[in-house]
Amino acid sequence: MIDRGRHSICGVKVNAMDYEQAVQRIVDAAKAGEPCAVSALAVHGVMTGCLDEEHRRRLNGLDLVLPDGQPVRWGLNLVHRTGLKERVYGPELTLRTAAAAAKHGLPVYLYGSKLETLEKFSVNLQKKYPGLQIAGMEPSKFRKLTPEEKKEVTERIKASGAKMVFVGLGCPRQEVWAYEYRDLLRMPLLAVGAAFDFHAGTLKQAPAWMQKRGLEWFFRLTQEPARLWKRYLYLNPLYLLTLFGEFTGVRRLPTLMPNGQEREQSFG
């Protein structure tokens, strides 16, 4: 298992660790009933924190922020000499965590996306890992929740007997959710985004050769150009520029941490 610490990439603290270490941390927290808010971030996710100080505090308040995108892994290796040989890809982390949950008898709750996607995702996970217990599932309302609704969501998840939650609300909403519910639920909360659609079979993944070369963003751009062109054509060059500033020491963004503000602005 590899854990080489947590380091700033564009002001966001990212854990330089491998799949095995990440899954072990998640399983240990689930068994102990301890909070563990987790996200795997690609360039877009890192830049949401880079450009928004409040969100940067949230991201830096998560327990694990993993290098989902190859360019994030490259950034860790370039700026901090971590020597990571592979990224921790969110959809793959989802499968490995599901396998561990099945092995250790840890029920999983699915939160977010659409009901039809959740149903397909649940069926496919249980086919792949027959011992996996799906404690419950709940689609997104695609809006901010009222305080009463947030309380009800918390109570439903607790009552389900779940030991961890897979969260698929899209970036950055799912990271906000994991941050806000961390202390309410006190269990691992995995913000895994597109993993829901990938493993439900409703969205194609990039070919392995594109993933390895950091071209997954280009594949997704060709799939959803109208929605994603601004994200990639603006944020990718800005990421490289910001990373160059960190590497040369010309400009380093402060790694802002949560300042104790109440976790209340909920999206579901």
FENWO-V689703 format. One record per backbone hydrogen bond with DSSP energy under -1.0 kcal/mol. NH is the residue of the N-H (numbers start at 1). CO is the residue of the C=O. Records with the same first field share a line. If there is no record, write none. Layout:
NH->CO + CO
This chain:
4->16
7->14
9->12
12->9
14->7
15->65
16->5
17->15
18->2
22->18
23->19
24->20
25->21
26->22
27->23
28->24
29->25
30->26
31->27
32->28
34->29
36->187
38->189
39->64
40->191
41->66
46->42
47->43
48->44
49->45
50->46
51->47
56->52
57->53
58->54
59->55
60->56
61->58
62->59
63->37
64->37
66->39
68->41 + 66
69->41
73->69
74->70
75->71
76->72
77->73
78->74
79->75
80->76
88->67
93->89
94->90
95->91
96->92
97->93
98->94
99->95
100->96
101->97
102->98
103->99
104->100
106->101
108->133
109->164
110->136
111->166
112->138
113->168
118->114
119->115
120->116
121->117
122->118
123->119
124->120
125->121
126->122
127->123
128->124
129->125
132->129
135->108
138->110
140->113
141->268
145->266
150->146
151->147
152->148
153->149
154->150
155->151
156->152
157->153
158->154
159->155
160->156
161->158
163->107
164->107
165->188
166->109
167->190
168->111
174->170
176->172
177->173
178->174
179->175
180->176
181->177
185->181
186->182
189->36
190->165
191->38
192->167 + 190
193->167
195->192
196->193
198->194
199->195
200->196
202->197
203->197
211->207
212->208
213->209
214->211
215->210
219->215
220->216
221->217
222->218
223->219
224->220
228->224
229->225
232->228
233->229
234->230
235->231
236->232
238->234
239->235
240->236
241->237
242->238
243->239
244->240
245->241
246->242
247->243
248->244
251->245
256->254
264->262
266->264
268->143
